[in-house]
Amino acid sequence: MTVLPADELEHCRHVSGLADLLPLLREGLAPACDAERQLTVVTDPKGQVLWREGGPALRRSADRLGFEVGACWTEETVGTNGIGTALVEDRPVQVHSAEHFVRSHHSWTCAAAPLHDPRSGRTLGVLNVSGPAPAFNPATLALVTAVGKVAEAELRARHWESVDRLRAVAAPMLARIRGRALAVDRDGWTAAVTGMGPVGRVVLPKAVQPGPVWLPSFGPCFVEPLPDGWLVRLEAADGPAAPSRVVLDLRDPRSRTVTVSGEAGDWSQDLSPRHAELLYVLALHPAGRTAAELAADLFGDASRTVTVRAEMSRVRRTLAGVLVHRPYRFADGLEVSLLTPAHPADLLPMSSAPVVLAARTST
């Protein structure tokens, strides 16, 4: 059985959207699941094991079956099993003993439930509990199902929190717009509207780009980027220009912000230390940087491209239309201003990136 290399596994964990839910899943399963006699596994939608927890003896038994971190457990790979069958059926399932396709798995019982993204309905992965068949509790499937629903409810609550943040950013911009417009998140959920009645969700193209676009619900529109979303102007296919200016402000050692300005106004976003490093490098290199070059700039190791691509994917979701790739760079036509501390030693003080260390020691 093929196992994901370490860098690919790290990338899959980054993009899964499930890493932040692990404490919640552990807490929900802990009262009824014996860590010494049951394995808890979380996979991605491809059935690849991203995380696995359980007692040492049970992990060794699982290893002998290829049930390890990075392994793929779809039905196509290992036949009927909790993870693969839950993905095919798209519902909670329990596969007991000889119900497994592979004979060597008959000593196990698995209870699994798919985890869905409440914003889009797509499958994020599977929560699975496995253990020796004779000692398996019949109520485990109900528990796994319930914990999965709690996790989905947490994702739903976080989604509406992000919509509220988008509404706060978009409200002043919408107030200056004459005509019909709305602010939506990346999945089309509406945060705010002006000049029209409430809209629950807008069907967006699979790959949204700033500029003219035709939307099934509204016809010709013009979209502009917002933090984690889009400003949609109706009946404006030849509407205003895309953002014209970006200011990366690194002057405060304890705070890092990026401000994007355009015809509709401007908005600012706080940056994580890693994203501040990435934007700093791109501001220094207007022609752009490849993933390998960014990896060398940030880690001193050009091979760490998977980590760079995962982080760039995240920052581009916030700065849609501002950043482009191949190579990674600020979009053409943008005026980019980089504001740094008066004293070079104060530049991103928590950073250990080689490019930042070199700038701090420059005279």
N, C-alpha and C positions, 0 to 999 in steps of 0.2 A: 504494500500500500504506500502510495506517495505521500510524503509529509511536506507541508509548506516550509521553505527556508525561513530563517529567523526574520530577515528583512521584510519578506512578503507577509508573514504573520503579523508583524508590527503594523504594516500598512492596513491590513484587513481589520485589525482592532481599532485603528484610528478612524476608519471610515464607517464602521459598523453602526455607530450611534448608540451602542449598548454599554460602553465602558462605564459611563456614569451611573448605570442602573445596577451594577454588581452589588454594592452594599445593600440596596433595597431587596434584591433577590436573595442574598444570604440571610438577611433578617427574616424574610418571609418564610423561608424553608427551614431555618434552624430549629424551631420548636419541635418539629416532627421528623426531621431527617437526621439519622445517625451518621456523622461524618466518617466514622470508622467502617461503616458497613454500606454506605451509599455514596456514589459519585454524583456530583452536581456538574453539569456541563452546559455551556452556552455556545451556540454555533452561529455562523452567519447564514444568509439565505441560500448559500450554496452547499450547506451541510458541513462546512469545514469547522472543526473544533477550535474555538478561539480561546476559551478558558475552561479549565477542569480543576475541580477541588474534591478532596476526599482523603481517606486514610492511606498511609504508605502501602500497606499490604494490598488494599483494593486497587490502588494505582498500578502496582506491579502486575496484578492479574489483568487489568485492562490493557497495559502495555503489550502483554503477550498476544492480545487479540488485535493489536493495532489501533486500539481505542485511546489515542493520545492526542495531545495538543498539536494542531496543524493537520491532522488526518481528516479525510473526507468521508462522511457517513451517509451519503445519499443511497437510495434504493438501487440506483444504477451501479454503485460501487460495491455494496455489501449485502444487497437484497433487503428483505423486510426487516426493519428495525425501528425503534422509537423515533429517532431523528428523521430518517429518510421518509418514513411513512407519514409523519406529521406534516412534513413539507408537501408531500404529494396530495394528502387529503385536506390540507389547510385547516386542520382542527386537532384538538387534543386526542392523543391515542395512547394506549398501553399495549405493549408487545410482551407477552409472557412466555418465557421458556421456549418450548418447541415451536412457537409461532415465529421465532426468528428463522430466516432462510438458511443461515449458516449454522451447521451442527455445533460448532465450537462455542456458539453464543447461547446454546440452550440452557446453560446454567444461570443465565441472567434474565432479569425482568427490567423493562424500561418504561417510564412514563414521561411523555413529552408533550409540550404545547407550543404552537407557533406564537411568535411575538410580532405584532403589527404596529406600523407607524400610523397613529391616528390622523395625521395630517393628510396622508396620501393613500392609506390602506395597504401599502406594499408590505411584504413580509421582511422583517429585519433579521430574523433568525429563529432559533428554537431554544427553549429552556427544557432540559432533560435531566431526570434523576434515574440512575441505574444502580442495581445492586443484585446480590445473590437471590435467585428466584425463590428458594424456600422461606426466606425471611422477609420477603417484600410485603409491605403493608398495602392492602387493597385500597386504602384511602389516599395513597400517594398521588394518583392521577388527579383526584379532586383538588388536592393541595397545590400541585403544580399548575393546574388550570387557574386556580384562584390567584396564585402569586403572579402568574402571567398577566392576568387582568389588572391587578394592582399596578404592575409595571407600566402597562399601557395607559392607565389612568394618570400615572405620574408624567408620562410623556405628553399626554393631552394637557395637563396643567402647565407644564413648561412651555408648550406651544402657545397657549393663550397669554402667558406672561410675555413671550417674545412679541406677540401681536400688540399687546399693550405698549411695549417699548417702541415699536414701529409707529404706533399711533401718535405717541408723544413727539417723535421726530417729524412726522409728516404733517401734523396739524397746522403749524405755521406756514408751511409751503402751500398747502391746499387753500388756506385763507387768502393767499395772494393770486390765486388762479381764477380767471373768469371762464365760465363754461363748466363742462362736466369733467370730473377727474376722480380718481380713487387711488389709494395706496394699498398694495397687496403684499403679502409675504412671498417667499420663493415658491410656495406651493399654490399660490393664488388666493389664499384666505384674505378677506378684506379687513383692513385695519381702520380705514376712514374713507369718507366720500365727501364730495362737494358738488352741488348743482344737480343732484340726482337722488333717487331713493336708495335705501339700503340694498346691498348686494352681499350675499353670503360668501360666494367663492367665484373666481374667474378662471376659466379654462385657459391656461397659458401654453404657448408652444413648448415642445420638449426641451429645446435649447433656446432660452430667451436671450436676445441681444438688444442693447440700447438702440433706439431709432424707430422708424416706422414698422408697424406690425399689424396684421389683420387678426382680430380675435372673433371667434364664432359668436360670442354674445353681443358684441358691440360694433363689429366691422372695423374700419380703419382707425388705428390709434397710434399714439406715440408713447414709448416707454423710456423712462429715465431711471438710473439706479438709485436706490436708497440702501441704508444698512440692512442687510438681510431681507431685501424686498425690492419692490418696483413702484414707481409713480407712473400711473397710466392715465394719459390724457385722451379722451374720446374725441372722435372726428377731427383728428389732428395728425394725419399721416405725414404731413410736411411740417410738423411742429418744431419746437425750439431745439436748439443745438444740444448735444450731449454735454456733460460736465466739462468745464473749461480750465479749472485750476484745482490743484491738490497741494495742501500744505501739510508737511510732516513735521510736527513740533516735538522735538526731543530735548528742549531746553531744561525742563524740570526733571531732575534725576528720579523723582518718585512718580512721575506721571508721563504718559506717552499718548499723543492724540494724532489723528489724521482728520483733516477737514477738506471736504469736497464742495466746490462751488460751481453753480451753473445758473442758467437764466431764471430758474424757479426759486433760487435761494441757495442756502448752504446748510450742511449738516456736519457734525463732528462725531467721531467714534473713538472711545478709549481702546488702546492696543495692548495686547499681552506682550511680555518681553520678547517672545520669539517672533511674533508678527512685526514688532518694531524693528527687530534686527533685519528681517527680510526686506521690509520697505526701505530701510536705511541703505542696504546694499543696492537695491534697484534705483534709488535716488542718486547714488554715486555712479551708476552705470546706465545712462539713458538708452543705450543700444540694447540692453538686456543681458540676462545671464541664463545659462543653461542650468538644469538641475544639478549637474556635476559641479559646475562652477559655484553655485550657491552652497552646495554641501561643503566644498573646500573653504568658502568664505566663513561659514557658520561653525563647522566642526573640525576643519583641518583635515577632512577625509572626503575625497571626491566620490567615494563609493556609497555614501549614505543618501542616495538619490530618492529612495522610497520615503524616508522621513521628510525630505524637502517637499516632495510632491504632495504628501498628505497635508502638510502645513500650508502649502500654497493653495491647495484646494479649499481649505477652510477660510483663508484670508480673502480669496477671490469671491466667496459667497457674500461676504460683507461688502467688498469693493467691486461688485459686478459692473462691468463697463469701464472701470478705471484701470484694471490690470488685464493684460493679455498674456498669452504664452507662445512658446516656440519662437524665440526664447521668452522667458518671463521678463516682463517690462511694463512700464506705464504706457497706457494707450497713446497712440500718435495724436498730436495736436493738443495734448494737455500741458499746461504750464505747471511744473513741479517745483515747489520751494521746500528746501530742507533747512530747518531751524535747529541749530545745535547749541550746546552750552557755551558760555563765554570761556570756560576753562575746559580744555579737551579731556582732562581726567574725570570730569563729571558726566561724560557721555555713556549712557546706558550702564550704570555702575555695576549692575548684577550680571552683566553679560561676560561670557568667556570666549565669545566668538573671535577667531583670529583677526578678522577685518576690523572689529571694534577695538581690540587690544592694540592693534597697530595705530588706529586713529587717536587713541588716548595718549600714546607716547610720542605723537608727532609734535614738532615744534612750530 
